[in-house]
Amino acid sequence: LQGSEVIENAATLSKNPRTLELLWQEYKHGIDGRKSAEQFTTAERNRTTRVKQTYYRRKTFWDAIEKMIRGGATCQTAIGRIRQIYGATTSVTNVLMDMKSDKRNGFHPDLY
């Protein structure tokens, strides 16, 4: 890889995280050698429509986890609460879509 390719790939998001734990790991630590989403600059978040849209969709989840952690929960407890509310077998995509919908309506009452 050329140096510019490494930089380009450093601020990308995974295409299809299979678990909420992986989604949280992507935000806090990065996955597959990528930069953590938490450390993305505004320019990196807005570089392409795909990154911008994906980041925006996932941000509601990341914010909810962070809020629960600030309230004293662990990340495992917070993810467990989200699974309890949105369904243990619900796909990551559907959890994100449901959370986005709930955000527009004032968040799910059991979330916090």
C-alpha positions in Angstrom: 0.0 0.0 0.0 1.1 3.5 -0.7 1.1 6.1 2.1 -1.9 7.9 0.7 -3.9 4.7 0.6 -3.3 4.0 4.3 -4.4 7.5 5.2 -7.5 7.2 3.0 -8.5 3.8 4.6 -7.7 5.0 8.1 -11.0 7.0 8.4 -13.5 4.6 7.0 -16.3 2.7 8.6 -16.9 -1.1 8.3 -19.5 -2.1 5.7 -21.6 -4.4 7.8 -20.8 -4.8 11.5 -22.6 -8.0 12.6 -23.0 -7.2 16.3 -23.7 -4.2 18.5 -20.4 -4.9 20.4 -18.5 -4.7 17.1 -20.2 -1.4 16.3 -19.2 0.0 19.7 -15.6 -1.3 19.2 -15.6 0.5 15.9 -16.4 3.8 17.6 -14.1 3.5 20.6 -11.1 1.6 19.2 -11.5 1.1 15.5 -11.6 -2.3 13.8 -9.5 -3.9 11.1 -6.7 -1.3 11.6 -9.0 1.6 11.0 -9.1 4.8 13.0 -11.8 4.9 15.7 -14.9 6.7 14.6 -14.8 8.7 17.8 -11.6 10.3 16.5 -12.9 11.2 13.0 -12.5 14.9 12.2 -15.4 16.8 10.6 -13.6 16.6 7.2 -13.2 12.8 7.6 -16.8 12.3 8.6 -18.0 14.3 5.6 -15.4 13.1 3.0 -17.9 11.0 1.1 -21.7 10.7 1.1 -21.3 7.0 2.2 -19.1 7.8 5.2 -21.3 10.8 6.2 -24.5 8.8 6.0 -23.1 5.7 7.7 -21.6 7.8 10.5 -24.8 9.7 11.0 -26.9 6.5 11.2 -24.5 4.9 13.8 -24.1 8.1 15.8 -27.5 7.7 17.5 -26.4 4.3 18.9 -22.9 5.6 19.9 -24.5 8.6 21.7 -27.0 6.3 23.5 -24.2 4.0 24.8 -22.1 7.0 25.9 -25.0 8.5 27.8 -25.7 5.2 29.6 -22.0 4.9 30.4 -21.9 8.4 31.8 -24.9 7.3 33.9 -22.9 4.5 35.5 -23.6 1.6 33.2 -20.9 -0.5 31.6 -20.8 -0.8 27.8 -22.0 -4.4 28.1 -25.0 -3.4 30.3 -25.8 -0.5 27.9 -25.8 -2.9 24.9 -27.9 -5.4 26.8 -30.5 -2.7 27.5 -30.6 -1.8 23.8 -31.1 -5.5 22.9 -33.8 -5.8 25.5 -35.6 -2.7 24.1 -35.2 -3.4 20.3 -35.0 -7.2 20.4 -32.2 -9.7 21.0 -32.4 -11.1 17.5 -32.9 -7.8 15.7 -30.2 -7.0 13.1 -27.8 -4.2 13.7 -29.3 -2.3 10.8 -32.8 -2.6 12.1 -31.7 -1.5 15.6 -30.1 1.5 14.1 -33.1 2.4 12.0 -35.4 1.9 15.0 -33.2 4.1 17.2 -33.1 6.8 14.6 -36.9 6.7 14.4 -37.2 6.8 18.2 -34.8 9.8 18.3 -37.1 11.8 16.0 -40.0 11.0 18.4 -38.1 11.8 21.6 -36.2 8.5 22.2 -37.5 5.3 23.5 -38.9 5.8 27.1 -37.0 2.8 28.5 -33.6 3.7 26.9 -32.2 5.9 29.7 
